[in-house]
């Protein structure tokens, strides 16, 4: 499996950083899912081009939740392509959904856990603590292993991980995405990192809304099993 980080607050040399998250997930069988689209189509396109990625390279567009920093390129994709499959949780406006659908795309409103292809499963929408906003996360299988991809982890990264373990009966090989710990105190972040370790998570790649200092805490807790995810990184599982 290959995870190409297209959009993040931090970036490798030659890539542009910006607030938001997007990654392309590709299994060894050639199935591809674009997870979120960042906050800017211009920056997404720049970074994707350097990674050899374009709008034609994926069928599924998995939008974790209805926040601008995760859907910034979604309408550009919808209006310049045909036949994509958009997967969204509750919380998207009816107007936005119609904008996706009117261009001939399939739109799946995901409330319960949903296996939408052989190797990809949605956790189902989870409450975020924000009125009428739900978030779902992606489970991507590769053989007997899987990774968990999260957007902002508004429901709580530990709670999402527990949902994934409940669905799969085992811990993820890797969790990547925003852990929603920006501004959290050190004791809280250490407790979260240690709980993920206790749950059996093999590796972590916290980015986006985790917070730069908090990434270092995860690096300290997970040691060699910490993955430095940023725009331009390609991670192989």
C-alpha positions as CSV (number, residue, x, y, z in Angstrom):
1,X,0.0,0.0,0.0
2,X,1.1,3.5,-0.8
3,X,0.0,6.7,1.0
4,X,0.9,9.9,-0.8
5,X,0.5,13.0,1.4
6,X,-0.7,15.8,-1.0
7,X,-1.7,18.5,1.5
8,X,-0.6,19.4,5.0
9,X,0.5,22.3,7.2
10,X,4.1,21.1,6.8
11,X,5.8,20.2,3.5
12,X,9.0,18.8,2.0
13,X,11.2,21.0,-0.1
14,X,9.5,21.8,-3.4
15,X,6.0,21.2,-2.0
16,X,3.7,23.9,-0.7
17,X,2.3,23.8,2.9
18,X,-1.1,25.1,3.9
19,X,-3.7,24.4,6.5
20,X,-5.7,21.3,5.6
21,X,-5.1,17.6,4.8
22,X,-5.3,15.4,1.7
23,X,-3.8,12.0,0.9
24,X,-4.1,9.5,-1.9
25,X,-4.4,5.9,-0.7
26,X,-3.4,3.1,-3.2
27,X,-3.5,-0.6,-2.5
28,X,-1.3,-3.2,-4.2
29,X,-4.3,-4.2,-6.3
30,X,-4.5,-0.7,-7.8
31,X,-7.6,0.6,-5.9
32,X,-7.2,4.3,-5.2
33,X,-9.1,6.6,-2.8
34,X,-8.5,10.3,-2.4
35,X,-9.0,11.2,1.2
36,X,-10.0,14.8,1.7
37,X,-8.8,17.6,-0.7
38,X,-7.1,20.2,1.5
39,X,-8.2,23.9,1.6
40,X,-6.8,25.1,-1.8
41,X,-7.1,23.6,-5.2
42,X,-4.1,25.6,-6.4
43,X,-1.9,24.2,-3.7
44,X,-3.4,20.7,-4.0
45,X,-2.7,20.7,-7.8
46,X,0.9,22.0,-7.3
47,X,1.7,19.2,-4.8
48,X,-0.2,16.5,-6.6
49,X,1.6,17.3,-9.9
50,X,5.0,16.9,-8.2
51,X,3.8,13.5,-6.9
52,X,2.6,12.5,-10.4
53,X,-1.1,12.6,-9.3
54,X,-4.0,14.2,-11.1
55,X,-7.8,14.2,-10.9
56,X,-8.0,11.2,-13.2
57,X,-6.0,8.9,-10.9
58,X,-8.8,7.9,-8.5
59,X,-12.4,6.9,-8.5
60,X,-13.4,7.4,-4.9
61,X,-13.3,10.8,-3.1
62,X,-13.7,10.3,0.6
63,X,-14.6,13.5,2.4
64,X,-14.2,13.1,6.2
65,X,-16.3,16.1,7.2
66,X,-17.8,19.4,6.1
67,X,-15.0,21.8,7.0
68,X,-13.3,24.0,4.4
69,X,-9.8,22.8,5.1
70,X,-10.8,19.3,4.0
71,X,-13.1,20.0,1.0
72,X,-11.3,22.8,-0.7
73,X,-10.7,21.0,-4.0
74,X,-13.8,18.8,-4.0
75,X,-16.0,21.0,-6.2
76,X,-13.1,21.5,-8.6
77,X,-12.9,17.7,-8.9
78,X,-16.7,17.5,-9.3
79,X,-16.8,20.1,-12.1
80,X,-13.9,19.0,-14.1
81,X,-14.4,15.2,-14.0
82,X,-17.2,12.7,-14.4
83,X,-18.1,9.4,-12.7
84,X,-16.4,9.9,-9.3
85,X,-17.8,8.3,-6.2
86,X,-18.0,10.9,-3.3
87,X,-18.5,9.5,0.2
88,X,-19.7,11.9,2.8
89,X,-21.1,11.8,6.3
90,X,-24.0,13.8,7.7
91,X,-23.4,17.5,8.0
92,X,-22.9,18.5,4.4
93,X,-25.4,21.0,3.1
94,X,-28.1,19.9,0.6
95,X,-26.8,22.6,-1.9
96,X,-23.3,21.1,-1.7
97,X,-24.5,17.6,-2.2
98,X,-26.5,18.7,-5.2
99,X,-23.4,20.4,-6.6
100,X,-21.6,17.1,-6.5
101,X,-24.5,15.0,-7.8
102,X,-25.6,17.3,-10.7
103,X,-22.3,16.7,-12.5
104,X,-23.1,13.0,-12.8
105,X,-21.2,11.8,-9.8
106,X,-22.3,9.1,-7.3
107,X,-22.8,10.5,-3.8
108,X,-23.0,8.1,-0.9
109,X,-24.3,9.5,2.4
110,X,-22.5,7.3,5.0
111,X,-24.1,6.9,8.4
112,X,-23.2,3.3,9.3
113,X,-19.9,1.5,8.6
114,X,-19.8,1.0,4.9
115,X,-17.5,-1.2,2.8
116,X,-17.5,0.5,-0.5
117,X,-14.9,-1.7,-2.3
118,X,-12.9,-4.8,-1.6
119,X,-10.2,-3.0,0.4
120,X,-11.8,0.1,1.7
121,X,-14.2,0.6,4.6
122,X,-15.8,3.7,6.2
123,X,-16.0,3.7,10.0
124,X,-19.5,5.3,9.6
125,X,-20.3,8.8,10.7
126,X,-19.3,9.6,14.3
127,X,-20.5,12.6,16.4
128,X,-18.0,15.4,16.5
129,X,-19.4,17.5,19.4
130,X,-20.2,20.2,16.9
131,X,-24.0,20.6,16.1
132,X,-25.1,18.6,13.1
133,X,-21.5,17.8,12.1
134,X,-20.4,14.2,11.7
135,X,-17.0,12.8,10.7
136,X,-16.1,9.4,9.2
137,X,-12.7,7.8,8.8
138,X,-11.2,5.4,6.3
139,X,-10.0,1.9,7.0
140,X,-7.8,0.7,4.1
141,X,-6.8,-3.0,4.0
142,X,-3.6,-4.5,2.6
143,X,-3.5,-8.3,3.1
144,X,-4.1,-9.0,6.8
145,X,-3.1,-5.4,7.8
146,X,-4.9,-2.1,7.6
147,X,-4.3,1.6,8.1
148,X,-6.7,4.1,9.6
149,X,-6.9,7.5,7.9
150,X,-8.5,10.4,9.8
151,X,-9.4,13.9,8.8
152,X,-9.5,16.1,12.0
153,X,-10.5,13.4,14.5
154,X,-13.2,15.6,16.0
155,X,-14.8,12.5,17.6
156,X,-11.5,11.8,19.4
157,X,-8.6,9.9,17.9
158,X,-8.8,7.2,20.6
159,X,-12.6,6.8,20.1
160,X,-12.0,6.5,16.3
161,X,-9.3,3.9,16.8
162,X,-11.6,1.9,19.1
163,X,-14.3,2.0,16.4
164,X,-11.8,0.7,13.9
165,X,-10.6,-2.1,16.2
166,X,-14.3,-3.0,16.9
167,X,-14.9,-3.3,13.2
168,X,-11.7,-5.2,12.3
169,X,-11.0,-7.1,15.5
170,X,-7.4,-5.9,15.5
171,X,-5.4,-2.6,15.8
172,X,-4.2,-0.6,12.8
173,X,-0.8,-0.9,11.3
174,X,-0.7,2.9,10.9
175,X,-2.9,5.9,11.8
176,X,-2.4,8.9,9.7
177,X,-4.1,12.3,9.6
178,X,-5.1,15.2,11.9
179,X,-5.4,14.1,15.6
180,X,-7.2,17.3,16.7
181,X,-4.8,18.0,19.5
182,X,-3.7,21.5,18.5
183,X,-3.6,23.6,21.7
184,X,-4.0,20.6,24.0
185,X,-1.7,20.5,27.1
186,X,1.3,18.1,27.2
187,X,-0.2,15.8,29.8
188,X,-3.3,15.2,27.6
189,X,-1.3,14.5,24.5
190,X,1.0,12.1,26.3
191,X,-2.0,10.3,27.6
192,X,-3.5,10.0,24.1
193,X,-0.2,8.7,22.6
194,X,0.2,6.2,25.4
195,X,-3.4,5.0,25.0
196,X,-2.9,4.4,21.3
197,X,0.2,2.4,22.1
198,X,-1.8,0.5,24.7
199,X,-4.5,-0.3,22.0
200,X,-1.8,-1.9,19.9
201,X,-1.4,0.7,17.2
202,X,1.8,-0.1,15.4
203,X,2.8,3.2,13.9
204,X,1.5,6.8,13.9
205,X,1.7,9.7,11.4
206,X,0.0,12.6,13.2
207,X,-0.2,15.8,11.1
208,X,-2.5,18.7,10.2
209,X,-4.4,19.7,13.4
210,X,-2.2,17.7,15.8
211,X,0.1,20.6,16.5
212,X,3.8,20.7,15.7
213,X,4.9,20.4,19.3
214,X,2.5,17.5,19.8
215,X,4.0,15.6,16.8
216,X,7.2,15.6,18.8
217,X,5.4,14.0,21.8
218,X,4.2,11.2,19.5
219,X,7.7,10.8,18.2
220,X,9.0,10.5,21.7
221,X,6.3,7.9,22.7
222,X,6.4,5.8,19.5
223,X,10.1,6.2,18.8
224,X,11.1,4.5,15.5
225,X,7.4,3.8,14.9
226,X,6.7,7.5,14.4
227,X,6.2,8.5,10.8
228,X,6.9,12.1,9.8
229,X,3.9,12.8,7.5
230,X,3.9,16.1,5.6
231,X,3.0,17.2,2.1
232,X,5.2,15.4,-0.4
233,X,5.8,12.3,1.7
234,X,5.1,8.9,0.2
235,X,4.7,6.1,2.8
236,X,4.8,2.5,1.9
237,X,3.1,-0.2,4.0
